[in-house]
Amino acid sequence: MTINIKKCALEDSRQLQEISYETFNETFKHQNSPENMNAYLEKAFNLKQLEKELANISSQFLFVYFNNEVAGYLKVNTDDAQSEEMDEESLEIERIYIKNKFQKHGLGKYLLNHAIEIAMERNKKKIWLGVWEKNENAIAFYKKMGFVQTGAHSFFMGDEEQIDYIMTKTLI
């Protein structure tokens, strides 16, 4: 079993789009209407949007490979790329997705630890993320990894307003 990580570049935008669609569908399709899923996928993962995010110096995408196959990805944000207004000592984990067939191999923990390394290299004092209140497996995972709920915010899936818990982990 080999696990590798690779920073995404602009030329990876199509592959990033494919894995974004696949992992988001696997995670949320069964709990949302097809209309709202399609609206969100088109807004969040169209090529123009992904290329804009890839070009942002305050964001970073990383593919994780399991036995040389792309198994998932991580997106972290700092400064004004964060999806909520946070202080300059914060790093956001905006996305951390693993394909279903690669779950239970420690890849989520691997990506989370990599995000912590990035935060420490950039002298950040905390990392945070938003997680859907109904995503019980993810909430349990983040709690196990030392995150605590520090707030909540609205997240729109198409025209449906949902609640994301804001979970934070202090690094110092």
VMD Tcl script that builds the backbone (N, CA, C; Angstrom):
set m [mol new atoms 516]
animate dup $m
set s [atomselect $m all]
$s set {name element resname resid chain x y z} {
  {N N MET 1 A 0.843 -1.174 0.000}
  {CA C MET 1 A 0.000 0.000 0.000}
  {C C MET 1 A 0.891 1.242 0.000}
  {N N THR 2 A 0.775 2.040 -1.052}
  {CA C THR 2 A 1.515 3.298 -1.091}
  {C C THR 2 A 0.544 4.465 -1.167}
  {N N ILE 3 A 0.854 5.484 -0.373}
  {CA C ILE 3 A 0.057 6.712 -0.357}
  {C C ILE 3 A 0.989 7.851 -0.741}
  {N N ASN 4 A 0.565 8.618 -1.741}
  {CA C ASN 4 A 1.332 9.782 -2.185}
  {C C ASN 4 A 0.404 10.981 -2.283}
  {N N ILE 5 A 1.003 12.148 -2.298}
  {CA C ILE 5 A 0.238 13.373 -2.423}
  {C C ILE 5 A 0.886 14.236 -3.506}
  {N N LYS 6 A 0.052 14.946 -4.256}
  {CA C LYS 6 A 0.557 15.804 -5.332}
  {C C LYS 6 A -0.250 17.084 -5.365}
  {N N LYS 7 A 0.451 18.208 -5.412}
  {CA C LYS 7 A -0.224 19.498 -5.526}
  {C C LYS 7 A -0.860 19.602 -6.910}
  {N N CYS 8 A -2.098 20.060 -6.948}
  {CA C CYS 8 A -2.811 20.227 -8.218}
  {C C CYS 8 A -2.365 21.522 -8.888}
  {N N ALA 9 A -2.300 21.467 -10.203}
  {CA C ALA 9 A -1.981 22.642 -11.013}
  {C C ALA 9 A -3.143 22.902 -11.962}
  {N N LEU 10 A -3.069 24.004 -12.670}
  {CA C LEU 10 A -4.138 24.397 -13.583}
  {C C LEU 10 A -4.460 23.294 -14.594}
  {N N GLU 11 A -3.442 22.593 -15.056}
  {CA C GLU 11 A -3.676 21.521 -16.036}
  {C C GLU 11 A -4.403 20.305 -15.440}
  {N N ASP 12 A -4.585 20.290 -14.128}
  {CA C ASP 12 A -5.323 19.202 -13.464}
  {C C ASP 12 A -6.806 19.520 -13.306}
  {N N SER 13 A -7.277 20.626 -13.876}
  {CA C SER 13 A -8.644 21.083 -13.613}
  {C C SER 13 A -9.705 20.061 -14.030}
  {N N ARG 14 A -9.532 19.385 -15.159}
  {CA C ARG 14 A -10.532 18.379 -15.578}
  {C C ARG 14 A -10.558 17.188 -14.629}
  {N N GLN 15 A -9.397 16.721 -14.230}
  {CA C GLN 15 A -9.340 15.601 -13.286}
  {C C GLN 15 A -9.920 16.019 -11.938}
  {N N LEU 16 A -9.652 17.245 -11.523}
  {CA C LEU 16 A -10.215 17.760 -10.279}
  {C C LEU 16 A -11.735 17.835 -10.382}
  {N N GLN 17 A -12.237 18.274 -11.525}
  {CA C GLN 17 A -13.678 18.328 -11.731}
  {C C GLN 17 A -14.298 16.935 -11.631}
  {N N GLU 18 A -13.683 15.959 -12.266}
  {CA C GLU 18 A -14.208 14.589 -12.241}
  {C C GLU 18 A -14.277 14.042 -10.823}
  {N N ILE 19 A -13.200 14.190 -10.074}
  {CA C ILE 19 A -13.190 13.635 -8.718}
  {C C ILE 19 A -14.111 14.437 -7.802}
  {N N SER 20 A -14.262 15.739 -8.066}
  {CA C SER 20 A -15.181 16.556 -7.270}
  {C C SER 20 A -16.616 16.086 -7.461}
  {N N TYR 21 A -17.018 15.893 -8.715}
  {CA C TYR 21 A -18.359 15.396 -8.998}
  {C C TYR 21 A -18.572 14.032 -8.352}
  {N N GLU 22 A -17.616 13.127 -8.553}
  {CA C GLU 22 A -17.766 11.757 -8.044}
  {C C GLU 22 A -17.880 11.718 -6.523}
  {N N THR 23 A -16.967 12.377 -5.841}
  {CA C THR 23 A -16.961 12.286 -4.379}
  {C C THR 23 A -18.128 13.048 -3.754}
  {N N PHE 24 A -18.497 14.183 -4.339}
  {CA C PHE 24 A -19.618 14.941 -3.789}
  {C C PHE 24 A -20.916 14.160 -3.977}
  {N N ASN 25 A -21.086 13.551 -5.145}
  {CA C ASN 25 A -22.268 12.711 -5.384}
  {C C ASN 25 A -22.313 11.529 -4.421}
  {N N GLU 26 A -21.188 10.842 -4.265}
  {CA C GLU 26 A -21.152 9.691 -3.355}
  {C C GLU 26 A -21.531 10.093 -1.937}
  {N N THR 27 A -21.096 11.268 -1.527}
  {CA C THR 27 A -21.296 11.703 -0.148}
  {C C THR 27 A -22.702 12.237 0.113}
  {N N PHE 28 A -23.265 12.985 -0.843}
  {CA C PHE 28 A -24.484 13.733 -0.546}
  {C C PHE 28 A -25.700 13.419 -1.421}
  {N N LYS 29 A -25.546 12.636 -2.457}
  {CA C LYS 29 A -26.645 12.393 -3.408}
  {C C LYS 29 A -27.884 11.801 -2.729}
  {N N HIS 30 A -27.679 10.883 -1.819}
  {CA C HIS 30 A -28.804 10.179 -1.186}
  {C C HIS 30 A -29.589 11.051 -0.201}
  {N N GLN 31 A -29.076 12.250 0.131}
  {CA C GLN 31 A -29.750 13.106 1.105}
  {C C GLN 31 A -30.251 14.423 0.512}
  {N N ASN 32 A -30.125 14.581 -0.794}
  {CA C ASN 32 A -30.517 15.828 -1.447}
  {C C ASN 32 A -31.244 15.545 -2.749}
  {N N SER 33 A -32.077 16.490 -3.171}
  {CA C SER 33 A -32.821 16.312 -4.418}
  {C C SER 33 A -31.864 16.381 -5.607}
  {N N PRO 34 A -32.196 15.680 -6.689}
  {CA C PRO 34 A -31.352 15.750 -7.893}
  {C C PRO 34 A -31.196 17.188 -8.403}
  {N N GLU 35 A -32.249 17.978 -8.310}
  {CA C GLU 35 A -32.193 19.362 -8.782}
  {C C GLU 35 A -31.179 20.189 -7.976}
  {N N ASN 36 A -31.240 20.050 -6.649}
  {CA C ASN 36 A -30.312 20.800 -5.810}
  {C C ASN 36 A -28.874 20.303 -5.971}
  {N N MET 37 A -28.706 18.995 -6.109}
  {CA C MET 37 A -27.360 18.448 -6.347}
  {C C MET 37 A -26.792 19.003 -7.645}
  {N N ASN 38 A -27.571 18.930 -8.717}
  {CA C ASN 38 A -27.089 19.400 -10.019}
  {C C ASN 38 A -26.773 20.881 -9.998}
  {N N ALA 39 A -27.616 21.667 -9.352}
  {CA C ALA 39 A -27.378 23.109 -9.262}
  {C C ALA 39 A -26.070 23.392 -8.525}
  {N N TYR 40 A -25.851 22.686 -7.414}
  {CA C TYR 40 A -24.628 22.909 -6.653}
  {C C TYR 40 A -23.393 22.448 -7.430}
  {N N LEU 41 A -23.462 21.258 -8.013}
  {CA C LEU 41 A -22.320 20.734 -8.751}
  {C C LEU 41 A -21.923 21.676 -9.889}
  {N N GLU 42 A -22.914 22.183 -10.605}
  {CA C GLU 42 A -22.622 23.077 -11.727}
  {C C GLU 42 A -22.017 24.394 -11.250}
  {N N LYS 43 A -22.486 24.886 -10.125}
  {CA C LYS 43 A -21.964 26.151 -9.603}
  {C C LYS 43 A -20.549 25.970 -9.025}
  {N N ALA 44 A -20.366 24.967 -8.206}
  {CA C ALA 44 A -19.114 24.813 -7.465}
  {C C ALA 44 A -17.995 24.174 -8.277}
  {N N PHE 45 A -18.341 23.310 -9.221}
  {CA C PHE 45 A -17.312 22.505 -9.879}
  {C C PHE 45 A -17.249 22.679 -11.392}
  {N N ASN 46 A -17.787 23.793 -11.905}
  {CA C ASN 46 A -17.601 24.021 -13.345}
  {C C ASN 46 A -16.131 24.376 -13.573}
  {N N LEU 47 A -15.640 24.123 -14.769}
  {CA C LEU 47 A -14.207 24.294 -15.044}
  {C C LEU 47 A -13.727 25.724 -14.793}
  {N N LYS 48 A -14.522 26.692 -15.170}
  {CA C LYS 48 A -14.120 28.086 -14.972}
  {C C LYS 48 A -13.924 28.373 -13.481}
  {N N GLN 49 A -14.848 27.901 -12.654}
  {CA C GLN 49 A -14.753 28.107 -11.204}
  {C C GLN 49 A -13.526 27.394 -10.634}
  {N N LEU 50 A -13.311 26.144 -11.030}
  {CA C LEU 50 A -12.161 25.390 -10.516}
  {C C LEU 50 A -10.843 26.035 -10.948}
  {N N GLU 51 A -10.775 26.507 -12.188}
  {CA C GLU 51 A -9.556 27.161 -12.659}
  {C C GLU 51 A -9.292 28.445 -11.882}
  {N N LYS 52 A -10.347 29.167 -11.559}
  {CA C LYS 52 A -10.212 30.385 -10.747}
  {C C LYS 52 A -9.663 30.036 -9.361}
  {N N GLU 53 A -10.194 28.978 -8.762}
  {CA C GLU 53 A -9.736 28.569 -7.436}
  {C C GLU 53 A -8.299 28.051 -7.479}
  {N N LEU 54 A -7.967 27.279 -8.518}
  {CA C LEU 54 A -6.599 26.766 -8.665}
  {C C LEU 54 A -5.585 27.899 -8.826}
  {N N ALA 55 A -6.001 28.993 -9.448}
  {CA C ALA 55 A -5.110 30.126 -9.682}
  {C C ALA 55 A -4.949 31.026 -8.458}
  {N N ASN 56 A -5.791 30.860 -7.457}
  {CA C ASN 56 A -5.753 31.705 -6.267}
  {C C ASN 56 A -4.569 31.304 -5.385}
  {N N ILE 57 A -3.654 32.231 -5.139}
  {CA C ILE 57 A -2.463 31.896 -4.345}
  {C C ILE 57 A -2.773 31.614 -2.875}
  {N N SER 58 A -3.980 31.956 -2.433}
  {CA C SER 58 A -4.370 31.693 -1.046}
  {C C SER 58 A -5.102 30.365 -0.893}
  {N N SER 59 A -5.216 29.618 -1.979}
  {CA C SER 59 A -5.835 28.282 -1.949}
  {C C SER 59 A -4.839 27.255 -2.470}
  {N N GLN 60 A -5.021 26.037 -2.017}
  {CA C GLN 60 A -4.165 24.953 -2.477}
  {C C GLN 60 A -4.991 23.673 -2.555}
  {N N PHE 61 A -4.895 22.981 -3.690}
  {CA C PHE 61 A -5.538 21.684 -3.880}
  {C C PHE 61 A -4.455 20.614 -3.918}
  {N N LEU 62 A -4.738 19.473 -3.305}
  {CA C LEU 62 A -3.801 18.357 -3.319}
  {C C LEU 62 A -4.562 17.064 -3.610}
  {N N PHE 63 A -4.057 16.292 -4.571}
  {CA C PHE 63 A -4.594 14.961 -4.824}
  {C C PHE 63 A -3.885 13.981 -3.900}
  {N N VAL 64 A -4.637 12.997 -3.394}
  {CA C VAL 64 A -4.018 11.902 -2.670}
  {C C VAL 64 A -4.160 10.658 -3.544}
  {N N TYR 65 A -3.060 9.923 -3.668}
  {CA C TYR 65 A -3.010 8.710 -4.481}
  {C C TYR 65 A -2.880 7.501 -3.565}
  {N N PHE 66 A -3.639 6.477 -3.887}
  {CA C PHE 66 A -3.550 5.201 -3.178}
  {C C PHE 66 A -3.150 4.168 -4.223}
  {N N ASN 67 A -1.969 3.576 -4.054}
  {CA C ASN 67 A -1.428 2.646 -5.057}
  {C C ASN 67 A -1.496 3.244 -6.467}
  {N N ASN 68 A -1.040 4.475 -6.587}
  {CA C ASN 68 A -0.918 5.201 -7.866}
  {C C ASN 68 A -2.240 5.568 -8.536}
  {N N GLU 69 A -3.352 5.480 -7.812}
  {CA C GLU 69 A -4.640 5.902 -8.356}
  {C C GLU 69 A -5.165 7.069 -7.520}
  {N N VAL 70 A -5.684 8.103 -8.197}
  {CA C VAL 70 A -6.238 9.236 -7.450}
  {C C VAL 70 A -7.411 8.740 -6.609}
  {N N ALA 71 A -7.301 8.945 -5.304}
  {CA C ALA 71 A -8.298 8.423 -4.376}
  {C C ALA 71 A -9.128 9.529 -3.736}
  {N N GLY 72 A -8.651 10.769 -3.806}
  {CA C GLY 72 A -9.369 11.864 -3.176}
  {C C GLY 72 A -8.569 13.139 -3.290}
  {N N TYR 73 A -9.065 14.174 -2.600}
  {CA C TYR 73 A -8.347 15.441 -2.637}
  {C C TYR 73 A -8.658 16.291 -1.414}
  {N N LEU 74 A -7.824 17.292 -1.251}
  {CA C LEU 74 A -7.896 18.248 -0.151}
  {C C LEU 74 A -7.824 19.648 -0.748}
  {N N LYS 75 A -8.616 20.553 -0.202}
  {CA C LYS 75 A -8.487 21.973 -0.551}
  {C C LYS 75 A -8.370 22.760 0.741}
  {N N VAL 76 A -7.313 23.571 0.844}
  {CA C VAL 76 A -7.124 24.439 1.999}
  {C C VAL 76 A -7.079 25.890 1.532}
  {N N ASN 77 A -7.513 26.784 2.417}
  {CA C ASN 77 A -7.555 28.219 2.120}
  {C C ASN 77 A -6.967 29.015 3.275}
  {N N THR 78 A -6.328 30.117 2.914}
  {CA C THR 78 A -5.878 31.082 3.906}
  {C C THR 78 A -6.362 32.467 3.470}
  {N N ASP 79 A -6.160 33.412 4.338}
  {CA C ASP 79 A -6.430 34.824 4.046}
  {C C ASP 79 A -7.839 35.011 3.481}
  {N N ASP 80 A -7.978 35.796 2.410}
  {CA C ASP 80 A -9.317 36.107 1.895}
  {C C ASP 80 A -9.936 34.986 1.070}
  {N N ALA 81 A -9.244 33.883 0.872}
  {CA C ALA 81 A -9.829 32.735 0.168}
  {C C ALA 81 A -10.730 31.908 1.088}
  {N N GLN 82 A -10.643 32.125 2.391}
  {CA C GLN 82 A -11.469 31.373 3.328}
  {C C GLN 82 A -12.947 31.689 3.090}
  {N N SER 83 A -13.785 30.682 3.250}
  {CA C SER 83 A -15.210 30.833 2.962}
  {C C SER 83 A -15.964 31.589 4.058}
  {N N GLU 84 A -15.342 31.801 5.181}
  {CA C GLU 84 A -15.871 32.627 6.265}
  {C C GLU 84 A -14.783 33.619 6.634}
  {N N GLU 85 A -15.177 34.773 7.118}
  {CA C GLU 85 A -14.182 35.737 7.561}
  {C C GLU 85 A -13.555 35.243 8.853}
  {N N MET 86 A -12.272 34.980 8.774}
  {CA C MET 86 A -11.517 34.498 9.937}
  {C C MET 86 A -10.260 35.349 10.069}
  {N N ASP 87 A -9.602 35.211 11.197}
  {CA C ASP 87 A -8.386 35.992 11.388}
  {C C ASP 87 A -7.240 35.414 10.569}
  {N N GLU 88 A -6.138 36.154 10.522}
  {CA C GLU 88 A -5.006 35.737 9.699}
  {C C GLU 88 A -4.238 34.560 10.293}
  {N N GLU 89 A -4.604 34.149 11.485}
  {CA C GLU 89 A -3.947 33.002 12.121}
  {C C GLU 89 A -4.658 31.688 11.820}
  {N N SER 90 A -5.646 31.712 10.897}
  {CA C SER 90 A -6.466 30.533 10.604}
  {C C SER 90 A -6.208 29.981 9.207}
  {N N LEU 91 A -6.337 28.681 9.093}
  {CA C LEU 91 A -6.320 27.987 7.815}
  {C C LEU 91 A -7.611 27.189 7.734}
  {N N GLU 92 A -8.283 27.283 6.599}
  {CA C GLU 92 A -9.532 26.552 6.395}
  {C C GLU 92 A -9.282 25.288 5.583}
  {N N ILE 93 A -9.867 24.199 6.036}
  {CA C ILE 93 A -9.983 23.007 5.203}
  {C C ILE 93 A -11.354 23.120 4.554}
  {N N GLU 94 A -11.390 23.533 3.289}
  {CA C GLU 94 A -12.676 23.715 2.632}
  {C C GLU 94 A -13.234 22.393 2.112}
  {N N ARG 95 A -12.357 21.546 1.595}
  {CA C ARG 95 A -12.817 20.254 1.069}
  {C C ARG 95 A -11.814 19.176 1.428}
  {N N ILE 96 A -12.364 18.063 1.851}
  {CA C ILE 96 A -11.550 16.874 2.063}
  {C C ILE 96 A -12.461 15.699 1.682}
  {N N TYR 97 A -12.188 15.138 0.522}
  {CA C TYR 97 A -13.055 14.080 -0.026}
  {C C TYR 97 A -12.227 12.887 -0.453}
  {N N ILE 98 A -12.734 11.710 -0.112}
  {CA C ILE 98 A -12.123 10.437 -0.498}
  {C C ILE 98 A -13.185 9.623 -1.218}
  {N N LYS 99 A -12.825 9.051 -2.372}
  {CA C LYS 99 A -13.753 8.174 -3.088}
  {C C LYS 99 A -14.177 7.034 -2.163}
  {N N ASN 100 A -15.436 6.620 -2.268}
  {CA C ASN 100 A -15.955 5.560 -1.396}
  {C C ASN 100 A -15.075 4.313 -1.386}
  {N N LYS 101 A -14.607 3.886 -2.559}
  {CA C LYS 101 A -13.836 2.636 -2.622}
  {C C LYS 101 A -12.483 2.736 -1.925}
  {N N PHE 102 A -12.044 3.950 -1.577}
  {CA C PHE 102 A -10.764 4.129 -0.896}
  {C C PHE 102 A -10.925 4.519 0.570}
  {N N GLN 103 A -12.172 4.584 1.041}
  {CA C GLN 103 A -12.373 4.932 2.440}
  {C C GLN 103 A -11.964 3.770 3.338}
  {N N LYS 104 A -11.682 4.081 4.564}
  {CA C LYS 104 A -11.242 3.126 5.585}
  {C C LYS 104 A -9.791 2.669 5.374}
  {N N HIS 105 A -9.006 3.496 4.657}
  {CA C HIS 105 A -7.572 3.219 4.472}
  {C C HIS 105 A -6.702 4.292 5.125}
  {N N GLY 106 A -7.308 5.177 5.901}
  {CA C GLY 106 A -6.555 6.219 6.582}
  {C C GLY 106 A -6.235 7.434 5.723}
  {N N LEU 107 A -6.859 7.540 4.556}
  {CA C LEU 107 A -6.538 8.640 3.651}
  {C C LEU 107 A -7.080 9.982 4.149}
  {N N GLY 108 A -8.252 9.975 4.772}
  {CA C GLY 108 A -8.788 11.207 5.342}
  {C C GLY 108 A -7.872 11.745 6.427}
  {N N LYS 109 A -7.412 10.857 7.283}
  {CA C LYS 109 A -6.484 11.249 8.346}
  {C C LYS 109 A -5.168 11.741 7.742}
  {N N TYR 110 A -4.712 11.081 6.688}
  {CA C TYR 110 A -3.483 11.475 6.009}
  {C C TYR 110 A -3.612 12.908 5.471}
  {N N LEU 111 A -4.745 13.200 4.791}
  {CA C LEU 111 A -4.966 14.540 4.247}
  {C C LEU 111 A -5.117 15.576 5.360}
  {N N LEU 112 A -5.825 15.215 6.411}
  {CA C LEU 112 A -6.004 16.132 7.529}
  {C C LEU 112 A -4.657 16.472 8.166}
  {N N ASN 113 A -3.826 15.470 8.363}
  {CA C ASN 113 A -2.499 15.716 8.920}
  {C C ASN 113 A -1.649 16.571 7.984}
  {N N HIS 114 A -1.832 16.386 6.682}
  {CA C HIS 114 A -1.104 17.219 5.723}
  {C C HIS 114 A -1.576 18.677 5.828}
  {N N ALA 115 A -2.873 18.874 6.003}
  {CA C ALA 115 A -3.407 20.232 6.183}
  {C C ALA 115 A -2.808 20.870 7.435}
  {N N ILE 116 A -2.657 20.096 8.488}
  {CA C ILE 116 A -2.044 20.603 9.722}
  {C C ILE 116 A -0.594 21.010 9.460}
  {N N GLU 117 A 0.128 20.195 8.693}
  {CA C GLU 117 A 1.513 20.537 8.339}
  {C C GLU 117 A 1.572 21.857 7.573}
  {N N ILE 118 A 0.676 22.039 6.610}
  {CA C ILE 118 A 0.628 23.279 5.842}
  {C C ILE 118 A 0.369 24.459 6.784}
  {N N ALA 119 A -0.579 24.289 7.694}
  {CA C ALA 119 A -0.903 25.352 8.648}
  {C C ALA 119 A 0.310 25.698 9.518}
  {N N MET 120 A 1.000 24.689 9.986}
  {CA C MET 120 A 2.173 24.924 10.848}
  {C C MET 120 A 3.283 25.624 10.059}
  {N N GLU 121 A 3.504 25.196 8.803}
  {CA C GLU 121 A 4.519 25.848 7.968}
  {C C GLU 121 A 4.202 27.322 7.759}
  {N N ARG 122 A 2.933 27.653 7.741}
  {CA C ARG 122 A 2.502 29.040 7.513}
  {C C ARG 122 A 2.236 29.784 8.819}
  {N N ASN 123 A 2.656 29.176 9.926}
  {CA C ASN 123 A 2.529 29.783 11.253}
  {C C ASN 123 A 1.086 30.094 11.635}
  {N N LYS 124 A 0.170 29.226 11.245}
  {CA C LYS 124 A -1.230 29.385 11.630}
  {C C LYS 124 A -1.421 28.765 13.008}
  {N N LYS 125 A -2.328 29.343 13.766}
  {CA C LYS 125 A -2.564 28.852 15.125}
  {C C LYS 125 A -3.777 27.928 15.231}
  {N N LYS 126 A -4.616 27.941 14.195}
  {CA C LYS 126 A -5.772 27.048 14.218}
  {C C LYS 126 A -6.195 26.693 12.799}
  {N N ILE 127 A -6.850 25.559 12.710}
  {CA C ILE 127 A -7.464 25.152 11.452}
  {C C ILE 127 A -8.948 24.968 11.714}
  {N N TRP 128 A -9.738 25.200 10.683}
  {CA C TRP 128 A -11.187 25.093 10.850}
  {C C TRP 128 A -11.800 24.556 9.570}
  {N N LEU 129 A -13.035 24.116 9.693}
  {CA C LEU 129 A -13.770 23.599 8.547}
  {C C LEU 129 A -15.253 23.698 8.825}
  {N N GLY 130 A -16.033 23.606 7.763}
  {CA C GLY 130 A -17.482 23.522 7.877}
  {C C GLY 130 A -17.905 22.117 7.493}
  {N N VAL 131 A -18.784 21.530 8.288}
  {CA C VAL 131 A -19.258 20.174 8.003}
  {C C VAL 131 A -20.776 20.148 8.196}
  {N N TRP 132 A -21.474 19.570 7.236}
  {CA C TRP 132 A -22.930 19.517 7.268}
  {C C TRP 132 A -23.404 18.836 8.537}
  {N N GLU 133 A -24.379 19.430 9.190}
  {CA C GLU 133 A -24.884 18.911 10.463}
  {C C GLU 133 A -25.401 17.482 10.354}
  {N N LYS 134 A -25.774 17.037 9.150}
  {CA C LYS 134 A -26.280 15.671 8.958}
  {C C LYS 134 A -25.187 14.681 8.567}
  {N N ASN 135 A -23.962 15.146 8.410}
  {CA C ASN 135 A -22.856 14.258 8.031}
  {C C ASN 135 A -22.205 13.713 9.309}
  {N N GLU 136 A -22.909 12.790 9.938}
  {CA C GLU 136 A -22.509 12.284 11.254}
  {C C GLU 136 A -21.149 11.592 11.246}
  {N N ASN 137 A -20.845 10.850 10.171}
  {CA C ASN 137 A -19.545 10.163 10.101}
  {C C ASN 137 A -18.395 11.170 10.089}
  {N N ALA 138 A -18.555 12.228 9.301}
  {CA C ALA 138 A -17.498 13.246 9.231}
  {C C ALA 138 A -17.357 13.973 10.568}
  {N N ILE 139 A -18.479 14.304 11.183}
  {CA C ILE 139 A -18.431 15.000 12.478}
  {C C ILE 139 A -17.704 14.136 13.502}
  {N N ALA 140 A -18.016 12.855 13.543}
  {CA C ALA 140 A -17.347 11.940 14.479}
  {C C ALA 140 A -15.840 11.872 14.189}
  {N N PHE 141 A -15.487 11.811 12.913}
  {CA C PHE 141 A -14.071 11.771 12.515}
  {C C PHE 141 A -13.347 13.033 12.990}
  {N N TYR 142 A -13.934 14.202 12.740}
  {CA C TYR 142 A -13.268 15.445 13.119}
  {C C TYR 142 A -13.141 15.568 14.639}
  {N N LYS 143 A -14.158 15.132 15.360}
  {CA C LYS 143 A -14.067 15.149 16.829}
  {C C LYS 143 A -12.920 14.254 17.291}
  {N N LYS 144 A -12.824 13.080 16.678}
  {CA C LYS 144 A -11.747 12.144 17.025}
  {C C LYS 144 A -10.375 12.756 16.744}
  {N N MET 145 A -10.320 13.634 15.745}
  {CA C MET 145 A -9.059 14.275 15.362}
  {C C MET 145 A -8.799 15.571 16.135}
  {N N GLY 146 A -9.646 15.870 17.128}
  {CA C GLY 146 A -9.386 16.996 18.009}
  {C C GLY 146 A -10.110 18.290 17.684}
  {N N PHE 147 A -11.070 18.236 16.769}
  {CA C PHE 147 A -11.851 19.423 16.435}
  {C C PHE 147 A -13.028 19.559 17.397}
  {N N VAL 148 A -13.416 20.797 17.662}
  {CA C VAL 148 A -14.594 21.080 18.474}
  {C C VAL 148 A -15.487 22.040 17.699}
  {N N GLN 149 A -16.782 21.935 17.926}
  {CA C GLN 149 A -17.713 22.847 17.254}
  {C C GLN 149 A -17.605 24.224 17.891}
  {N N THR 150 A -17.399 25.230 17.032}
  {CA C THR 150 A -17.244 26.597 17.519}
  {C C THR 150 A -18.274 27.542 16.915}
  {N N GLY 151 A -19.158 27.020 16.079}
  {CA C GLY 151 A -20.170 27.868 15.463}
  {C C GLY 151 A -20.934 27.105 14.401}
  {N N ALA 152 A -21.656 27.852 13.589}
  {CA C ALA 152 A -22.427 27.277 12.485}
  {C C ALA 152 A -22.625 28.363 11.437}
  {N N HIS 153 A -22.855 27.929 10.198}
  {CA C HIS 153 A -23.186 28.885 9.139}
  {C C HIS 153 A -24.090 28.218 8.115}
  {N N SER 154 A -24.714 29.042 7.292}
  {CA C SER 154 A -25.591 28.532 6.240}
  {C C SER 154 A -24.764 28.070 5.053}
  {N N PHE 155 A -25.256 27.009 4.435}
  {CA C PHE 155 A -24.658 26.459 3.218}
  {C C PHE 155 A -25.819 26.197 2.274}
  {N N PHE 156 A -25.709 26.647 1.042}
  {CA C PHE 156 A -26.813 26.461 0.110}
  {C C PHE 156 A -26.520 25.340 -0.869}
  {N N MET 157 A -27.405 24.330 -0.823}
  {CA C MET 157 A -27.373 23.223 -1.766}
  {C C MET 157 A -28.484 23.514 -2.755}
  {N N GLY 158 A -28.102 24.131 -3.893}
  {CA C GLY 158 A -29.135 24.607 -4.803}
  {C C GLY 158 A -29.918 25.705 -4.101}
  {N N ASP 159 A -31.243 25.518 -4.022}
  {CA C ASP 159 A -32.065 26.538 -3.350}
  {C C ASP 159 A -32.399 26.169 -1.902}
  {N N GLU 160 A -31.808 25.091 -1.402}
  {CA C GLU 160 A -32.075 24.652 -0.024}
  {C C GLU 160 A -30.988 25.139 0.924}
  {N N GLU 161 A -31.413 25.852 1.954}
  {CA C GLU 161 A -30.470 26.295 2.971}
  {C C GLU 161 A -30.235 25.158 3.957}
  {N N GLN 162 A -28.973 24.840 4.165}
  {CA C GLN 162 A -28.579 23.809 5.122}
  {C C GLN 162 A -27.636 24.442 6.136}
  {N N ILE 163 A -27.412 23.737 7.226}
  {CA C ILE 163 A -26.536 24.253 8.280}
  {C C ILE 163 A -25.256 23.425 8.333}
  {N N ASP 164 A -24.144 24.120 8.283}
  {CA C ASP 164 A -22.830 23.507 8.495}
  {C C ASP 164 A -22.349 23.907 9.881}
  {N N TYR 165 A -21.835 22.924 10.607}
  {CA C TYR 165 A -21.156 23.234 11.854}
  {C C TYR 165 A -19.753 23.729 11.512}
  {N N ILE 166 A -19.311 24.752 12.184}
  {CA C ILE 166 A -17.922 25.175 12.077}
  {C C ILE 166 A -17.176 24.468 13.195}
  {N N MET 167 A -16.148 23.723 12.807}
  {CA C MET 167 A -15.350 22.968 13.764}
  {C C MET 167 A -13.904 23.470 13.670}
  {N N THR 168 A -13.282 23.622 14.826}
  {CA C THR 168 A -11.959 24.233 14.896}
  {C C THR 168 A -11.017 23.364 15.726}
  {N N LYS 169 A -9.770 23.389 15.334}
  {CA C LYS 169 A -8.726 22.719 16.099}
  {C C LYS 169 A -7.593 23.719 16.321}
  {N N THR 170 A -7.236 23.915 17.575}
  {CA C THR 170 A -6.130 24.806 17.908}
  {C C THR 170 A -4.824 24.037 17.786}
  {N N LEU 171 A -3.814 24.654 17.171}
  {CA C LEU 171 A -2.563 23.966 16.872}
  {C C LEU 171 A -1.459 24.269 17.861}
  {N N ILE 172 A -1.633 25.276 18.697}
  {CA C ILE 172 A -0.542 25.617 19.628}
  {C C ILE 172 A -0.791 25.067 21.007}
}
mol reanalyze $m
mol bondsrecalc $m
mol representation Tube
mol addrep $m
